[in-house]
């Protein structure tokens, strides 16, 4: 039964665009149910820079625009994966602070989140995540700090 669950997560990782070299690391856990539900797809993954996209459709609030929490989910996903890769095997990254400023609304299309390392330390990491629309306009800016243990 365990092998079947691992195979399911490997398929999930592939569908989400996670690079093959990270599959062994994530095969036991996958990318998380919320990441799947939000439709997040990874384009780049490293401790220094993570990039992913997320559809607006299915992630809107009552007014028909992308939910502010969806911005934060994308930001925290990117920052946490980057911090986890920096932490390395046998260590864990735990988010201790996340904040976001929303600059512009979006009601259709795809959002791209670009996560850039600000600080990669032994016990703390900090990343800035910028969400943009398909025209490259900034939608929101977030920052996350992770504790490495």
C-alpha positions as CSV (number, residue, x, y, z in Angstrom):
1,X,0.0,0.0,0.0
2,X,2.8,2.4,0.8
3,X,4.4,2.0,-2.7
4,X,1.0,3.0,-4.2
5,X,0.8,6.1,-2.1
6,X,4.3,7.1,-3.1
7,X,3.4,6.5,-6.8
8,X,0.4,8.8,-6.4
9,X,2.5,11.6,-5.0
10,X,5.1,11.2,-7.8
11,X,2.3,11.7,-10.3
12,X,1.1,14.7,-8.3
13,X,4.6,16.2,-8.4
14,X,4.9,15.7,-12.1
15,X,1.5,17.3,-12.8
16,X,2.5,20.3,-10.6
17,X,5.7,20.8,-12.6
18,X,8.0,19.9,-9.7
19,X,11.5,19.1,-11.3
20,X,12.4,15.4,-11.4
21,X,15.4,15.9,-9.2
22,X,13.1,16.9,-6.3
23,X,10.8,13.9,-6.6
24,X,12.7,11.7,-4.2
25,X,12.6,14.4,-1.5
26,X,8.9,15.1,-1.9
27,X,7.6,11.6,-2.9
28,X,6.5,10.8,0.7
29,X,4.6,14.0,1.2
30,X,3.6,15.4,-2.2
31,X,3.0,19.2,-2.5
32,X,-0.1,19.4,-0.3
33,X,-3.8,19.3,-0.9
34,X,-4.2,23.1,-0.8
35,X,-1.6,23.6,-3.5
36,X,-3.4,21.0,-5.7
37,X,-6.8,22.7,-5.1
38,X,-5.4,26.1,-5.9
39,X,-4.0,24.8,-9.2
40,X,-0.4,26.0,-8.5
41,X,2.1,24.8,-11.1
42,X,5.9,25.2,-10.5
43,X,8.2,26.6,-13.2
44,X,11.4,26.9,-11.2
45,X,12.5,25.6,-7.8
46,X,15.7,26.4,-5.9
47,X,16.4,27.9,-2.5
48,X,17.3,31.2,-4.2
49,X,14.4,31.4,-6.6
50,X,11.1,29.7,-7.0
51,X,8.5,30.6,-9.7
52,X,5.0,29.2,-10.0
53,X,1.7,30.1,-11.6
54,X,-1.9,29.9,-10.3
55,X,-5.2,30.4,-12.2
56,X,-7.5,33.2,-11.1
57,X,-10.5,31.0,-12.0
58,X,-11.6,29.0,-9.0
59,X,-9.6,31.2,-6.5
60,X,-11.9,34.3,-6.5
61,X,-13.8,36.0,-3.8
62,X,-17.4,37.2,-3.9
63,X,-16.6,40.3,-6.0
64,X,-15.1,38.1,-8.7
65,X,-11.5,39.1,-8.1
66,X,-8.6,36.9,-6.9
67,X,-9.0,36.3,-3.2
68,X,-6.3,38.1,-1.1
69,X,-5.8,34.8,0.7
70,X,-5.0,33.1,-2.6
71,X,-2.1,35.6,-3.1
72,X,-0.8,34.6,0.3
73,X,-1.2,30.9,-0.4
74,X,0.9,31.2,-3.5
75,X,3.5,33.3,-1.6
76,X,3.7,30.9,1.3
77,X,3.9,27.9,-0.9
78,X,6.9,29.3,-2.9
79,X,8.7,30.7,0.2
80,X,8.2,27.5,2.2
81,X,9.4,25.2,-0.6
82,X,12.5,27.5,-1.2
83,X,13.3,27.4,2.6
84,X,12.8,23.6,2.7
85,X,15.3,23.2,-0.1
86,X,17.7,25.4,1.7
87,X,17.3,23.5,4.9
88,X,18.2,20.2,3.2
89,X,17.7,16.6,4.1
90,X,16.9,15.9,7.8
91,X,15.9,19.5,8.5
92,X,12.6,21.2,8.3
93,X,11.4,24.7,7.4
94,X,8.6,26.2,9.5
95,X,6.9,29.4,8.5
96,X,6.9,31.9,11.4
97,X,5.8,35.1,9.7
98,X,4.1,36.0,6.4
99,X,2.7,39.3,5.3
100,X,1.4,40.7,2.0
101,X,0.5,44.0,0.4
102,X,-2.1,44.0,-2.4
103,X,-1.5,46.5,-5.1
104,X,-3.9,45.6,-7.9
105,X,-6.9,43.4,-8.4
106,X,-7.2,40.7,-11.1
107,X,-10.4,39.0,-12.2
108,X,-9.2,36.6,-15.0
109,X,-6.1,34.9,-16.3
110,X,-3.0,33.6,-14.5
111,X,-0.9,34.9,-11.7
112,X,2.8,34.3,-11.6
113,X,4.6,34.3,-8.2
114,X,8.4,34.9,-8.2
115,X,10.1,34.1,-4.9
116,X,13.6,35.6,-4.3
117,X,15.8,34.9,-1.3
118,X,16.5,37.8,0.9
119,X,18.4,35.9,3.6
120,X,19.4,32.2,3.7
121,X,20.9,31.6,7.1
122,X,21.5,28.5,9.2
123,X,18.4,29.0,11.3
124,X,16.2,31.5,9.4
125,X,15.4,32.2,5.8
126,X,13.5,35.2,4.4
127,X,12.0,35.4,0.9
128,X,10.2,38.1,-1.0
129,X,7.5,36.9,-3.3
130,X,6.1,39.2,-6.1
131,X,2.8,38.2,-7.8
132,X,2.3,39.6,-11.3
133,X,-0.4,39.3,-14.0
134,X,0.1,38.1,-17.6
135,X,1.2,41.6,-18.6
136,X,3.9,41.7,-15.8
137,X,2.0,44.2,-13.6
138,X,2.6,43.7,-9.9
139,X,-0.5,42.5,-8.1
140,X,1.0,41.9,-4.6
141,X,4.2,41.7,-2.7
142,X,4.7,39.3,0.2
143,X,7.5,38.4,2.5
144,X,7.9,35.1,4.5
145,X,10.3,34.1,7.2
146,X,10.9,30.5,7.9
147,X,12.6,28.9,10.9
148,X,15.0,26.1,10.1
149,X,15.2,23.2,12.5
